[in-house]
Amino acid sequence: MKYFTDEDEFNNNMRIIKNILEEKGYVLESDHQYAYWMQYKEAVDDVVEWLMENNYDGTIKTSGSYEDIAVYGIYDSEKITYEEMQYKLLEEARKQMKDESGEVKK
């Protein structure tokens, strides 16, 4: 592992990531905190390596978007397109910019 340091915690979190990818085809920050770390190459390398070693069947890519705030995610390009992922990230950014009442944070 290059980025993550606690192997047991990493393995537990990666099982969750793998399940989300298999179910939805993508992981956003609101799905799992590891999506935020996809902005760092070493974190991406750890995640992709784990998925390949644990028989994930798909093509993993990362993506980010910026609309007043930056958001990141990971997706399987065999399940959703780049354009679909960009839309999901835009929705994620807008969601994160709202407070509990639904008002845009200032």
C-alpha positions as CSV (number, residue, x, y, z in Angstrom):
1,M,0.0,0.0,0.0
2,K,1.3,3.4,-0.9
3,Y,-1.3,5.8,0.6
4,F,-3.4,4.0,3.2
5,T,-1.6,2.7,6.3
6,D,-3.9,0.4,8.3
7,E,-4.3,-2.8,6.2
8,D,-7.2,-4.2,8.2
9,E,-9.2,-1.0,8.0
10,F,-8.3,-0.7,4.3
11,N,-9.5,-4.2,3.5
12,N,-12.8,-3.7,5.4
13,N,-13.4,-0.4,3.5
14,M,-12.4,-1.9,0.2
15,R,-15.0,-4.7,0.6
16,I,-17.6,-1.9,1.0
17,I,-16.2,-0.1,-2.1
18,K,-16.3,-3.2,-4.2
19,N,-19.9,-3.9,-3.2
20,I,-21.0,-0.4,-4.1
21,L,-19.2,-0.6,-7.5
22,E,-20.8,-3.9,-8.2
23,E,-24.2,-2.6,-7.3
24,K,-24.1,1.0,-8.7
25,G,-21.1,1.2,-10.9
26,Y,-19.7,4.3,-9.1
27,V,-18.8,5.6,-5.6
28,L,-19.3,9.2,-4.6
29,E,-18.1,10.9,-1.4
30,S,-21.6,10.5,0.1
31,D,-21.3,6.8,-0.6
32,H,-17.9,6.3,1.1
33,Q,-15.2,8.5,2.4
34,Y,-12.6,6.9,0.2
35,A,-14.1,8.6,-2.8
36,Y,-12.6,11.9,-1.5
37,W,-9.1,10.4,-1.6
38,M,-9.4,9.6,-5.3
39,Q,-7.7,13.0,-5.9
40,Y,-4.4,11.4,-4.9
41,K,-2.6,9.1,-7.3
42,E,-1.2,6.9,-4.5
43,A,-4.7,6.3,-3.1
44,V,-6.1,5.5,-6.5
45,D,-3.2,3.0,-7.0
46,D,-4.1,1.3,-3.7
47,V,-7.8,1.0,-4.5
48,V,-7.3,-0.2,-8.1
49,E,-4.7,-2.7,-7.0
50,W,-6.9,-4.1,-4.3
51,L,-9.9,-4.4,-6.6
52,M,-7.8,-6.3,-9.2
53,E,-6.3,-8.6,-6.6
54,N,-9.8,-9.3,-5.3
55,N,-11.3,-10.2,-8.6
56,Y,-13.3,-7.1,-9.4
57,D,-14.5,-7.5,-13.0
58,G,-14.6,-4.0,-14.6
59,T,-12.6,-1.0,-15.7
60,I,-11.9,1.4,-12.9
61,K,-11.5,5.1,-13.5
62,T,-11.5,8.2,-11.3
63,S,-13.1,11.6,-11.9
64,G,-13.5,14.9,-10.2
65,S,-15.6,18.0,-10.7
66,Y,-15.7,21.5,-9.4
67,E,-18.8,23.7,-8.8
68,D,-17.9,26.0,-6.0
69,I,-16.5,22.9,-4.2
70,A,-14.4,20.0,-5.5
71,V,-15.8,16.5,-5.4
72,Y,-14.3,13.2,-6.4
73,G,-15.3,9.7,-7.2
74,I,-14.4,6.3,-8.7
75,Y,-16.4,4.5,-11.3
76,D,-16.5,1.5,-13.6
77,S,-16.5,2.7,-17.2
78,E,-18.1,-0.6,-18.3
79,K,-21.2,0.3,-16.2
80,I,-21.5,4.1,-16.6
81,T,-20.0,6.6,-19.0
82,Y,-17.7,9.5,-18.2
83,E,-20.6,11.9,-19.0
84,E,-22.9,10.1,-16.5
85,M,-20.2,10.2,-13.9
86,Q,-19.7,13.9,-14.4
87,Y,-23.4,14.4,-13.9
88,K,-23.3,12.4,-10.7
89,L,-20.4,14.5,-9.5
90,L,-22.2,17.7,-10.3
91,E,-25.2,16.5,-8.3
92,E,-22.9,15.5,-5.4
93,A,-21.3,19.0,-5.4
94,R,-24.8,20.6,-5.3
95,K,-25.9,18.3,-2.5
96,Q,-22.8,19.0,-0.4
97,M,-23.3,22.8,-0.8
98,K,-26.7,22.6,0.9
99,D,-27.2,22.6,4.7
100,E,-29.8,20.4,6.5
101,S,-32.6,22.8,5.7
102,G,-31.9,22.6,1.9
103,E,-30.5,26.1,1.7
104,V,-27.2,26.7,-0.1
105,K,-24.3,27.1,2.3
106,K,-22.6,30.5,2.2
